[in-house]
Amino acid sequence: MIRWIIIAVLAIGVTGTAFWGYQEHQEKNAVLIQAENTYQRSFHELSYHVDLLHDKIGSALAMNSGQSLSPQMVDIWRLTSEALSNVGQLPLGLLPFNKTEEFLSNIGDFTYKTAVRNLDDEPLSEEETNSFEELYQQSGDIKDELRQVQHVVLDNNLRWMDVQLALANGEEQVDNTIVDGFQTVEKTVEGYSESNVDSPIVGTSSQDHAYKGINGEKISEEQAREKGKEILDVKDAEKLHVTKSGDGADIPTYSISYKDNKKSAYMDLTEQGGHPITVLVKRQIKDKQISLNEGMEKAKDYLAKYQFKDMELFLSSQYDNIGVYSFLYNQGGVRVYSDALEIKVALDTGDILGLTARDYLMNHTEREIPEPTISEDEAKEAVNQKVEIQESFLAVIDNDLGEEVLTYEFLGIMGNETYRIFINAMDGREEKVEKLDGAEANYAANS
Amino acid sequence: MKYKKFLFFIMIPILCVTLQATHPESPVHAFSSQVIQQGAVGDDVIELQARLQYLGFYNGKIDGVFGWGTYWALRNFQYEFGMEIDGLAGQSTKDKLAQASNYDEQYVKEQLNQGNKFTHYGGTDNKNQTNQGGGEGDQSEDAPATGNTSVNVPQGYSQNDIQLLANAVYGEARGEPYVGQVAVAAVILNRVESPTFPNNASGVIFEPRAFTAVADGQIWLTPNETAKEAVLDAINGWDPTGNALYYFNPDTATSSWIWTRPQIKQIGKHIFCK
């Protein structure tokens, strides 16, 4: 009797487990298919977008008037961003595909820049047309490669999940058609990048230049250590850990770090001239003793001490017991936005917790600032009439094309919002309009 | 209680009259001694906003963050009262404000704590200035002691963006020194800037196979304050990596490709490269 009961219980147990296992399996499959479908969608969209991109560039080549060319350029620009977003959703993380992404983004930059300029007044130069034709060829090659991969994928029912697994396990020798296909695309593009170097397609961003604000003699590791001891406020220089930057650095630096049980500190010092680029101190901050305003004075003293001259406060914000201040360089009454630096002050003791002067050191130089050719009142005319202008300055900013331009800067109100508006001081062009915020409802406190 | 409130409302006009008539000796409690400047947060800012609103200069929310709205209100006040217009609440400005306006601290604090929508205009009954809602009587204990209902955020970022980044940093680098955490946040932001990566933070973070913490779910651990502070530093411009786009742990990296990238430096366990 008991034997039968045991058998019955076991039988129920086995059936139950089998059923449960089957359900788990089903669920896992459902999730896998879902993930696979997302990948498939991104991949097929990518091939489609690149194909369309190629066609659009083709038709743009045949266009003559700015009227039809500008919208076409905008369309191409949109497609490059769609294609890039598709790439971003594919599990290619560790597969080198960045040359292709760079290529797409270069097409985007080029078409954006031409789209925003008045092509009737300033048509495409011969050089630009040539590079545009080259782009047409190259995007055609990429399109072909991608369509080929797509064909194989469809034909053989290939799964992106397998790509993911292959990449995750680091089995690079695995014969994986998708991986191979993408590597071929990447190789194709790599071949172009050299021929494109001199063409106007490769945009020069304002970040991509040598450091201008750095001068002076090279300093030795010992000197760096001394300087680190002073800036990080450490008694024993021997406790500082100093290393030199590697080959990939934009500029050779010494990295200096320090740690005891009260604080940890880190800084980067340029080898040439020993300028501090980054300083960061982390310690427990006690109750607030000094105001944001007093903190600003501390920050100003610090700037004066390290010979950052003619800096004016641009922004200040308090985060708990820390004040963060942003300063701009002021050259003869003109504020220069690219020469900015930030300082972090602890509002308990007034110590400096951090400095970042990368932008400043990269861009700072004495500029030849021209006299504005239009008056402030003329510039005000160019501002939307609904904006009530409250404050005005002269400022040098980087415009959309990454060039430095002299502008009138206006702070104004429209409705409850505050705007910062830049009007070119030479031709009255509206260079930039920003809505300013900076505070947000505290969701954590209101919930 | 009712009697008290009644007395209170009677007192306000009387107080106003006496204030104007007699030019009182310095007001009993008005502001601390600090100079209040744009970007500040806290009780003094709440008082400043309430007083400016009392006089009709400030129409925004009384939230304890000295933002642009407060700045313009203060400048208008300084203009109307013939003072130097600098947008800073220094001693003379605070004295003038305290003389000219009334601050019903108890009422304001109560409303803030309850999360009500309310205003603090002079000459209007407080009862008509409250719009129950939001808080639903939940006298939330987790409201910060300052009573602030807003916080400063870097231009263009929300607290939620910061939280998401902090999640990623905590998942990726919680065992790293503080600089190492700032560095990881900086790499994410550098990728957002870079043309070869998605152009927003969530796109970069959730790019398949980009971060191990995302793949194995560690990103959903609750980040600590250090991770948040690191993210805030990175957003405010600190980049200890020197424009790095990749980093890897040399002990566990599986891809040989990553070794071919030009290396910038090592911070903690991570090597940062272009």
Interface residues (C-beta under 8 A of the other chain):
Chain A: Y39 S81 L84 S85 G88 Q89 L90 P91 L92 G93 L94 L95 P96 N98 E101 E102 S105 N106 G108 D109 Q164 L167 A168 N169 G170 E172 Q207 T243 S245 G246 D247 G248 A249 D250 I251 T253 S255 S257 K259 S264 Y266 D268 I277 T278 L280 K282 I290 S291 L292 N293 E294 M296 L315 S316 S317 Q318 Y319 I322 G323 V324 S326 A340 E342 K344 G354 T356 R358 D359 Q390 I413 N416 T418 L436 D437 G438 A439 E440 A441 N442 Y443 A444 A445 N446 S447
Chain B: Q34 V35 I36 Q37 Q38 G39 A40 V41 G42 N59 G60 D63 V65 G67 W68 G69 Y71 W72 R75 L88 G115 G134 G135 S140 D142 A143 P144 N148 T149 S150 V151 N152 V153 P154 Q155 S158 Q159 N160 P177 Y178 V179 V182 P195 T196 F197 P198 N199 G203 V204 E207 P208 R209 A210 A215 T226 E229 L232 D233 N236 G237 W238 D239 P240 G242 N243 A244 T254 S255 S256 W257 I258 R261 P262 Q263 I264 K265 Q266 I267 C273 K274
